[in-house]
Amino acid sequence: MNFYVMTLFPELIETVARESILGRAENNGAIHVETVNFRDDSHDKHHHVDDYP
């Protein structure tokens, strides 16, 4: 089973996923957790992802 987590803080999610029950499930091959960083698809030079108020 594949899980994709869209977040601004992929390192945080990956750390928590490795050190929890999710990490054991991933090591056993039951699941796969992948993080997607919103900033990677930003088009401006500062990688803003917030919208204007």
FIMARZA-991564 format. One record per residue (C-alpha): x, y, z; residue number from 1; residue in three letters. Coordinates in pm, 1 decimal, always signed. Example, Ala and Ser with C-alpha at 12.3 -4.5 7.8 and 13.67 -1.06 7.14 Angstrom:
// residues 2
<east: +1230.0&north: -450.0&up: +780.0&pos: 1&code: ALA> $
<east: +1367.0&north: -106.0&up: +714.0&pos: 2&code: SER> $
// end
This chain:
// residues 53
<east: +0.0&north: +0.0&up: +0.0&pos: 1&code: MET> $
<east: +143.9&north: +338.0&up: -100.3&pos: 2&code: ASN> $
<east: +97.6&north: +657.5&up: +100.1&pos: 3&code: PHE> $
<east: +188.7&north: +1000.0&up: -36.3&pos: 4&code: TYR> $
<east: +208.7&north: +1282.7&up: +217.5&pos: 5&code: VAL> $
<east: +204.9&north: +1635.5&up: +76.8&pos: 6&code: MET> $
<east: +375.2&north: +1869.6&up: +322.4&pos: 7&code: THR> $
<east: +601.6&north: +2169.5&up: +364.5&pos: 8&code: LEU> $
<east: +810.6&north: +1974.8&up: +616.4&pos: 9&code: PHE> $
<east: +905.1&north: +1639.8&up: +457.6&pos: 10&code: PRO> $
<east: +1195.8&north: +1579.3&up: +697.2&pos: 11&code: GLU> $
<east: +961.1&north: +1593.2&up: +994.4&pos: 12&code: LEU> $
<east: +717.6&north: +1344.8&up: +841.6&pos: 13&code: ILE> $
<east: +995.7&north: +1108.2&up: +734.4&pos: 14&code: GLU> $
<east: +1150.4&north: +1110.9&up: +1082.3&pos: 15&code: THR> $
<east: +821.1&north: +1042.0&up: +1254.8&pos: 16&code: VAL> $
<east: +733.1&north: +770.3&up: +1003.2&pos: 17&code: ALA> $
<east: +1067.5&north: +593.3&up: +1054.0&pos: 18&code: ARG> $
<east: +1043.3&north: +593.4&up: +1433.5&pos: 19&code: GLU> $
<east: +684.0&north: +473.5&up: +1467.9&pos: 20&code: SER> $
<east: +464.9&north: +178.3&up: +1376.6&pos: 21&code: ILE> $
<east: +471.4&north: +308.7&up: +1019.8&pos: 22&code: LEU> $
<east: +846.5&north: +252.1&up: +1011.8&pos: 23&code: GLY> $
<east: +809.2&north: -109.2&up: +1115.5&pos: 24&code: ARG> $
<east: +538.4&north: -163.5&up: +854.2&pos: 25&code: ALA> $
<east: +758.7&north: -8.0&up: +586.1&pos: 26&code: GLU> $
<east: +1054.0&north: -227.5&up: +687.5&pos: 27&code: ASN> $
<east: +830.1&north: -533.9&up: +657.9&pos: 28&code: ASN> $
<east: +717.4&north: -425.6&up: +310.8&pos: 29&code: GLY> $
<east: +352.3&north: -377.7&up: +407.6&pos: 30&code: ALA> $
<east: +343.4&north: -7.2&up: +316.1&pos: 31&code: ILE> $
<east: +548.5&north: +258.2&up: +140.8&pos: 32&code: HIS> $
<east: +546.4&north: +618.1&up: +265.5&pos: 33&code: VAL> $
<east: +665.2&north: +894.9&up: +32.1&pos: 34&code: GLU> $
<east: +665.7&north: +1267.4&up: +105.0&pos: 35&code: THR> $
<east: +607.2&north: +1540.1&up: -152.0&pos: 36&code: VAL> $
<east: +730.9&north: +1892.7&up: -81.6&pos: 37&code: ASN> $
<east: +504.6&north: +2170.2&up: -213.8&pos: 38&code: PHE> $
<east: +801.0&north: +2403.6&up: -254.1&pos: 39&code: ARG> $
<east: +953.6&north: +2181.9&up: -524.0&pos: 40&code: ASP> $
<east: +677.0&north: +2289.3&up: -764.7&pos: 41&code: ASP> $
<east: +685.2&north: +2660.6&up: -682.8&pos: 42&code: SER> $
<east: +773.9&north: +2885.8&up: -975.3&pos: 43&code: HIS> $
<east: +912.9&north: +3195.7&up: -803.5&pos: 44&code: ASP> $
<east: +1269.3&north: +3237.2&up: -682.1&pos: 45&code: LYS> $
<east: +1173.1&north: +3227.4&up: -312.5&pos: 46&code: HIS> $
<east: +960.5&north: +2912.2&up: -346.9&pos: 47&code: HIS> $
<east: +652.2&north: +3070.4&up: -191.0&pos: 48&code: HIS> $
<east: +354.4&north: +2842.3&up: -152.8&pos: 49&code: VAL> $
<east: +117.9&north: +3072.7&up: +34.9&pos: 50&code: ASP> $
<east: -153.4&north: +3264.5&up: -140.8&pos: 51&code: ASP> $
<east: -220.5&north: +3634.1&up: -94.1&pos: 52&code: TYR> $
<east: -486.1&north: +3734.0&up: +165.3&pos: 53&code: PRO> $
// end
